[in-house]
Amino acid sequence: MMQKQPLTVLVAGMGTMGISHAKAYHQHAGYNVLGLVNRSKPHIPSELSGYPLFTDFKAAFNELQPQLASISTYSDSHADYAIHALEAGAHVFIEKPLATTVADAQRVVDCAKANNRKLVVGYILRHHPSWIKLIEEARKLGGPYVFRMNLNQQSSGPTWEIHRRLMDTTSPIVDCGVHYVDVMCQITDANPVEVRGMGLRLSPAISEKMYNYGHFQILFDDGSLGWYEAGWGPMMSEQAFFVKDVVSPAGSVSIVVDEAAKSDDMDTHTKTSLIRIHSSSIDEDGGFAKADKDLSMSEEPGHDELCAREQAYMLRTIEEDINLDRHMRDAVLSLKICLAADESVRSGNPVKLG
């Protein structure tokens, strides 16, 4: 059998996510990295130092003509870069959020379909065994559900600088929220009908039009309720910064993290210590009929390994022609919900979802 040629890839954005994805391509025999793109001069790990470094995505793409564009740049460039690559015949891997507006996100999806190209959005939790297990166990409980999720980050130094730059275009509840809203939607098949959000600007270091702390509630048409909270900055508390609970009449499923975990550690955002399953069943004496069940997740993958799994999946979608219609629809839906939350924060009013 003739061996397949590696898929050529251009990697744009050399921040935390872009470097992790570049490492994944570098280490995978199915990929051939043609070059890296970053607008400023980044720190490049030694294993990636041999690749050409460009400052302009479109110029680099047009010169190299890759088969895959991997986009981990700031959110405001996502739609423009993705459409440029898709219209030129390349497949696209793109970090979340897919775009900064629902209309732009839908344009990217429509462009992928029109050009018969694969579009995979970086929902890293979809490749994480612990989160896959959480969703599986939560669905066993049956709804209606209460979702309690947050991810606050006490950031300083370079991490605070990254957060400040992200907030030029995207609030914390949108940037991180799409992950956890996506999890909620995978657990309940109900449709979201209304979003209510609140937020506050806690730092003079960001635009007066932006807020670095926010939370919102989602109402689903089966009666389920979702809550998500996100805050970035040096003022954020390390207490209860990572809450991941799913509650139903039958009980609850929760992710329990190590007490020593820190909110600015990237691995903390995905790693879990254990999953705790609680049953609401009561015995004849009025006590709980079942003890809580703890599922150890001590051997789970780290951040770079999860990125490697994402890129293995990206390659498989192309080689096996996997239908990504549901994946793309879910990416637009989670963004729509989070942007509705952002609209609610700014208007002070609930937002109805059609």
HELIX and SHEET records of a PDB file:
HELIX    1   1 THR A   16  GLN A   27  1                                  12    
HELIX    2   2 SER A   46  LEU A   48  5                                   3    
HELIX    3   3 PHE A   57  LEU A   64  1                                   8    
HELIX    4   4 SER A   75  SER A   77  5                                   3    
HELIX    5   5 HIS A   78  GLU A   87  1                                  10    
HELIX    6   6 VAL A  102  ALA A  114  1                                  13    
HELIX    7   7 ILE A  124  HIS A  127  5                                   4    
HELIX    8   8 PRO A  129  LEU A  141  1                                  13    
HELIX    9   9 GLY A  157  LEU A  166  1                                  10    
HELIX   10  10 PRO A  172  ASP A  175  1                                   4    
HELIX   11  11 GLY A  177  ILE A  187  1                                  11    
HELIX   12  12 MET A  266  HIS A  269  5                                   4    
HELIX   13  13 HIS A  303  GLU A  319  1                                  17    
HELIX   14  14 ASP A  325  SER A  347  1                                  23    
SHEET    1   A 6 LEU A  53  PHE A  54  0                                        
SHEET    2   A 6 TYR A  31  VAL A  37  1                                        
SHEET    3   A 6 LEU A   7  ALA A  12  1                                        
SHEET    4   A 6 LEU A  68  ILE A  71  1                                        
SHEET    5   A 6 HIS A  91  GLU A  95  1                                        
SHEET    6   A 6 LEU A 119  GLY A 122  1                                        
SHEET    1   B 7 GLN A 153  GLN A 154  0                                        
SHEET    2   B 7 LEU A 225  GLY A 233  1                                        
SHEET    3   B 7 VAL A 146  LEU A 151  1                                        
SHEET    4   B 7 PHE A 242  SER A 248 -1                                        
SHEET    5   B 7 GLY A 251  VAL A 256 -1                                        
SHEET    6   B 7 LEU A 274  SER A 279 -1                                        
SHEET    7   B 7 LYS A 293  SER A 296 -1                                        
SHEET    1   C 5 GLN A 153  GLN A 154  0                                        
SHEET    2   C 5 LEU A 225  GLY A 233  1                                        
SHEET    3   C 5 TYR A 213  PHE A 220 -1                                        
SHEET    4   C 5 PRO A 192  LEU A 200 -1                                        
SHEET    5   C 5 VAL A 351  LYS A 352 -1                                        
END                                                                             
